[in-house]
Amino acid sequence: MSKRILMGIFLIVGCAILLGFAPAAKAFEIGARAYYWYPALNADVRVDMDLIPGTDIDLDGDLGIGDEGIPSVEAFLGTDRHHLSLMYSAVDYDGTSTIGRDITFMGKKYAANAVVNSDFKLWMLDLEYQIDLLNMENILAGFSLGVIGKIKYIDAEVKLVSNTAGSVHNLTEDVSIPIPMVGVGAHIGLLANILEARAKVTGIGYSGSMFYDAMADISFTPFPFLDIHGGYRIMKLEIDDISDVYGEIEFSGPYVALTVGF
């Protein structure tokens, strides 16, 4: 486990301890949420090496990498206007394809008609803090609007393996990116404590690179302490020369979630 991930875990544990000592008169929440997201993947990746430019590789069209579900788990806590959460997500895409053109990856050439086995792995850790600037209980069943600060840590790996004569390569490129992000979040109570809607968007842009993450859902509370969610999420990352890696990766699709909170 990387030092950055350990720092994030220590930070949320420390905040949990501090919030645990908050005055008892203030509202306190703590809980966990499980997501299953099934996004469509649209991704192009290029990896240079030793001044040799790589090919813009379409993960689906060139490598036969299809869509996969992404499970996530989230722990959250808060008091009144302050909300803190830590989410972990992981996905492992793979594909096998007889490539229809020459591909250069990490300075090596995979010739047309070579059989290439590929893996695209992605791990994400989101440490998020939101403070509500507006909280109006008299609108519908409650309305709040807040600002968000987030650190998203991404560890991605692309691997191409071929045993075809003339294109025998086994190459792996790994890139780790800590991304600070800012955004807004809103919550609307639609029917007492039974039906609620929420939405949030965070993002950042710098040095030709860009990242944004937006999601919205409606939740139903059939029993106290239990929420069932259905929503939609879009996440897009553009990388411009981070350790010789370039790419444009977009995930978009529906998700379901289950929350247990107190």
N, C-alpha and C positions, 0 to 999 in steps of 0.2 A: 504494500500500500504506500502511495507516495506521501511525502511530507505535507503537500498542500491539502490532501484529503484528510490527513490526521489533524491538521490545523483547523479545518472546517468542523470536524467532529468535536474537537476540544472546545471550539468557540460556541457551538450550540449547547453543549453540556454546561459550559460556564454560564451562558445566558439563562438556561433552564434553572440553574441553582439560584441565580439572582432573582428571576421572576417568581421562584418559589417563596422568596422572602418578601414579596410585594404585600402591601397592606391587605388584610383579609376582606376589607369592605369593597375592594375593587373586583370586578368580574374577572374570572380566571378560566382559561380553556386549555385543554390538553387532549391530544388524540393522535390517531394514525389513519392514513388513507392509502388504499391500494388502487392503482390504475391499470387498465389494459387499453393501450392505444394501438389502433391499426391504421397507420398512415400509408399513403402512397409515397414511394421514394423516387425522387428525380435528382440524379447526382452525376456530375462530371468532375473527374479528378485528374490532375496532372502532377507528376513528380519528376523534377529535374535531378541531375547528378553530374558533378564535375564539369559544369558548363555545357553538358549535353541536354538540350531541351527535351522534355517528355511529350507524350501524346496526350491530348485531351480525351480521356477515356470515359465513355458513357457506361456506367456500371450495369445498366439494364441492357442496352442495345449491343454493347461489345462483349460483356462478360456474362450475360444471362442471370444477373442478380435480380431476384424478384422481391416483392413486398413481404414484410414480416411484421408480426405483432411486437409491440414494445411494452413489457411490464415495468411498472415503477412502484416504489413504495415511498411514503412521505410521513415524517413525524412533524407535528406542529404544536405550538403553545403560544399563549398570549395573555395579556391583561389589558382590558379596556381598549385603548386605541393602538396598542402595540402588538404586532403579530410576527412570529419567527417560525420558519420552517426549514427542513432539510429533506431534499428529495434525491433518490438514487434511481437511475434508469440504466438498463443495459440491453444491447441487442447484438445478435450475431447473424449477419447476412452471408450467404454463400451461393456460388453458382459455378456451372461448368459450361463452357462454350467453345466451339470451333470458330476462332476469330476470323472475321472476313477481311481484315486488313492488317498491315504491319502496325505494331504497337511498341513504342519505346517507353520503358518504365524503369526509373532509377538507372538510366544510362545503358540499359540492356534492351535488345530488340527481340520481340516475340513476333515471328514471321506469320504472315497470313496463312490460314489453314492449320495453325498449331492448335492443339487442344489445351485450353488453359483452365485450371481450377483456381477459383478466387475466393477470398474471404474479405469481408468488410465488417469490422467490429467497432462498436461505439459504446463507451461508458460515459455517463454524465452524472455530475453531482451539483445540485443547485442549493445554495445557501441563500435564503431570502428573508428580508426584513421589510415589513410594511407598517407605516404609521398613518392612521386615519386622520385626515384634516377636516373632514366633514362627516358628521354623524347625525342623521335626522330620523328619529323614530316615528315621526308623525306622517311620513310619506309612505303610502301603502302599508306594509308591515315592517317598514324600516329601510333606510337607505344610508350607505356610507361610501365615501370616496377617499382614497389614500394614495400616497406616493410610495414607490417600491425601490429599494436598493438590493441588488443581487450580485452574487459571484457565481458564475457557472463554470465549472471545471470540466473540460472535455478531453478524453483520451481516445484517440481514433487510430485504427490499424488497418492497413490495406495490404493484402498478401496475394501475389500471383505466382502460381506454380505450373510449369509445363515440362513434360518429359518427351515432347516431340523432338525428333532429330533436327538439329540446327537451331532449336529454341529451348534448350534444356536450362531452365532457370528456376530458382526458388528464392524470391525476393520479397522482403517485408519492409514497409515504411510505417513508422509510428510517429504521431505528432500529439503533443499535449498542450492544451491552451487554457489558461485561466482567463475568463472574460468577465470584467466588471460591467454591470448593466443597470440601467435605471428605467422606471416606468410608472404606470398607474394601475390601480386596481379598484373595482367597484363591486358593491354587493347590494342586491335589492330583495327585500322580503315581499313575496307575492301573496301569500296566504298564511297569516299568523306565523307559526313555526313549522309549517308543513311543507310549503313550497317556496323555494328561493332560487334566485339567479345570481351568478357572479361572472365577472370577466376581468381579465388582466392582460396587459401587454408590457413587455420589457424589451429593450434593445440598446445597441451601441454601434457606432461606426468610427473607424480610424484607419489611417494609412492605406486606404483602398480596400480594407476588409470591413465586413458588416455582419451583424447578427441580430435577429429579432425572434421573439418567442411570444405568441399570442394564443389565448385559450378562453373559451366561454362555455358555461354549462348551466343546466337547471337541475336542482336537487330536490328529491322527495324524501320526507322523513316519516316513514310508516310507524316507527317506534322511537321513544326517547333514546338519545345517544347514537342513533343509527341513521345515516343518510345514504341514499342511492343517487348517483349522478349519471347524467348523459350529456355529452358535449362534443366540441370540435376544437382541434388544436392545429396551429401552423407554426412551424419552426424552420428558419432559413439561415444558412451560414455561407458567407462568401469569404474565401481565404485568398489573399494576394501575397504570395512569397513568404510563407512562414516555414522556415527551414527547408526551402526549395519545394514546398508543397503549395499548389494552387487548386482551388476547387469552388464549386457552387453546389450546395447540397440543400435540398428542401424536403421536408416531411410535412404532409398535410392529411388529416383524416379524422374520423370520429373516435371517441373513447368512452369508456364506462369506468365508473369508480365507486368504491364503497368506503364510507368514512365511519369510524367509531370514535366518538369524542365525548368529553365530559366538561 
